[in-house]
Amino acid sequence: MDLVESNFNITQRHPWELSRSSIVTELIQRFVKSDRKKQILDVGSGDAYVADGFTRALNAECKCLDIGYTSDSMQKIGALYNNPDLSLYEALSQVSPKKEMDVVTLLDVIEHVPDDAALINEIISSGLVGKETYVLITVPAYQSLFSHHDALLKHYRRYDMKLLRNTTDKCGLEIIYGGYFFMSLIPPRLLQVIKEKLSPKSEEELQHLGNWEKSEWLTKTIQTILLTDYKIGELFRKLRIHIPGLSCFAVCKLKPT
């Protein structure tokens, strides 16, 4: 979860976040075949909830990078998880040691920067990305669904696969697997866009965007629906049919030289 949305509460998580975390974890398990402890760099790690999950589900050490970290937020995160396999950094230059990662994740991150390719190139040139490193990117899909909600979250754009591929091409990355997920969220998102155009949200409402205070039953029900949605999309991808979804993803590696 973005720091701007986080209330540092690990007991109440949005089903969208829980589902995306499961999907990314499954993708890493599918592509990274190693019995040793995996090395992961999570860029834009926010409150480190997803990164903490990586360390437990994937037998991994995770380096969490977020320019929004402060000494106070890092102290809160450290106390929240008490996880020796998590390390927190405010800047890419601080990440140590400088060795190639097994995976670099940018989970709903590159839409937050004016120049997405420049950010990815900075990471690639840091010494942390090698020819065997997987770069896993997720982004919000479809510029036509850009709304006041995106503006409040400081998004510069939304993506489709063509735009995401253009960005990765600029960085010397090859998409080896990708597509969309969460098709079932497009209709409610479209309704939300229409509603927000009729009645825009105020800046004060931003602090509530990350809150999820629904029942455990409802959370699990929605999570099950979203994961089923993803599995249906996977079946279509095996047939080389890409159905739309509210999120876009790409698993990348450096292009052969």
N, C-alpha and C positions, 0 to 999 in steps of 0.2 A: 504494500500500500504506500502511495506517495506520502511523504512527511506532511504535506499540506493538508491531507485528509486524515492522518492518523491520530488516534487518541491513545495509542500504545496499549491497546486492549487485545489480548490474544484469544480471549474466550468468545468474542462476537465478531465473526468474519463474514463478509458478504459472500453468498454462494457463488457469485461470478469469480471472485478471487480464489476461493477454494477450488473451483472447477479448473480455472486456468492453471493453478499450481499443479494439479494432478496431471493435466495435459502436458505441461512442460516437463515434468518429472518423467512421464512415460516416454516422451521423445528423447530425452537424454539417455534413459535406459536402453532405448532401441538402437541408438547410434554409437554410444560410447561403450565399447566392449572391453572392459578392464576390471580385473579382480583387485587391483591395488586401490588405495584411497584416491578418489578423483579430486582434481584441482579445478575449482570453479571460480570465475570472476563474475559477480553479479553487479552490473552497472545500473545505477539508479535504484539502489536496493531499498530505499525508503525505510520502513520500520523493521526490515530484515525478517519479516515473518516467512516469506517464501524461501529466503536463503537458509534460514534455520531448518525448514522442512527438507531442503536439499541435503543438508549434512546428515540427517537422520534416515531419509529414504534411500539415499544413493551412496552411503559410505563415503562422504566427501568432506573436504575442507573448503570453506567458501569465504572468499574475500569480498566484502561488501563495500561498494564505492558509491558515494552520493555527495554531490557538492553542497547539499543542504544540511549535512551533518554539522552539528556544533558539539562542543564538549559536553553540554547538558544532554542533548539527544543521544549521544553515544553512550553516556553513562546510564541513561534510562534503558537503552537497548541491551547493554551489557548485563544490567541487573535483571532485565525481563527474561532473558533466555539462559544466562549463565552457561554459555556453550563455548567450550575451548576451541571448537572447530570453526567458529566465526571470528573474523577480524574485520575491523571497520576503518575506512579511509575517507578522508575529505577530498583527496585529489589523486589523480592517476599516478603522478610522480612519486607519491608516497608508498604505493603498493610495493611490498617487498616479501620475498625475494623476486627478482626479475626473471622468472622462468616461465616457460610456455604452459598455458592452461590447457586442460582437456576441453573445457567448455567456457565460453563467454556468453552470458545472457544479457539481453537488453529488452526487458519486458515492459512494453508500453513506456518507452523512454525517448526514442528518437523524434517523436512528434512534439516533444517539449523544447527542442532547440531550433534556432533559425536555420542552421546548416547541418542537416543530418549526416551528410557524407563526411563533413569535416570531423564530426565527433567519432564516427566509425573509423576513419583513417587515423585519427589520433590514437585510438585503442590498438589498431593493427600495428602501428609503428612503435608501440611502447615496449616491444620485446616480450609481450605476454601472449601473442598470437603466433602460432607456427603452422606448418602445413598439415599437422594432424589435429589442430584445434577446431572444434565446432563452434560456430557463432549462431546463436539462436535468438531470433528477433520476433517480437509480437508488437502489433500496432493496431489502433482503432481503424476500422474499415469505412470507406466511402465518404468522400468529401461532401457529397450531397446530404449527409447526415450531420455535418458540422453544425453546432448550435451554441447557444449561450453557455451550456454546460461545458463544452470544450473550451470556450474562452475563459471561463472561471478556473479551469484546471490548467490554463496557460498552454493549451495546445496550439501549435502553428498550422497543423494540417491533419487530415485523415488520409488513408492510403487505399489503393487497390493493388493487386499483384503486379500490374505493369509499373506503377510508380515505385513500389518496393524493389522490384528487379532493377529498375534504372538506378536507384540509389546504391544497391549492392554492387552493381556493375562498375560504378564510378570508384568503388573502393577495392576492386580486384577480388571480390567475393563471388563465388558461384553458388546459386541456390540449388541444393541437391534434393530438397523436399520442401513443399510449402502449399499454401492454400488458405482457406477460410474456415472459421468455426463459429459456433453460436448463431446458426441460421434462425433459431426460434426467437432470438432477441431483436431481430430486425423490425417486426411489426410494432412491438411496444416502443422501440427507440424512435421509429417514424412518428408515432403518435406523440411521443415526448417532444420531438422537434417542432411539431405543429403547435403543441400546447405552449412551448416556451416562446415561440414567435408571437403568440397571442398575448402571453403574460410572462415577460422575461423575469428571470431570477435576479435577486439583488446580490451584491458582493457579500453581505452578511451571511447569506445562506451557504457559502462555500464551506464553512466550518462544519456543516452537517452532512456534507456529501459522503463522507466515509462512514457514517454511522449505520449500523445494522442492528436493530433491536427486536427482530422477529423471533418466533419460537424455534427451538431446535428442530421440531418436526418440519416446519415450513422450509427452513434452511436446507435440510437434507433432501426434501422433496424437489426443491428447485435445483439443487446440485445434481441430483440423479437425472433430472430432465436435461440439464446442460451437458452432462457427460454422455448421455444417450445421443444427444444432438451431435456431439463430436464424433462418436462411433459411426453414426450414419454417414457423416461427411467422409470418414475414413473409407467406408465401403465404396462410396462414389469415387473417391480419389484412386482407388485400386482399378476402377474402370476408366480412369483418366477423365473423369467428369468432375469439374470444380463447381460445387454449389456455393452460393453466397453465404456470408456470415458477418456478424458484427465485428469480428476480429480477424486480422490477417496475420499469417505467420510464415517464417522462412527459416529453414535449417541450412546453414551455409558453411563452406570451407574456402580457403584461399584457392584461387584459380591456379592450375599447374603452370609452371614457368618453363 
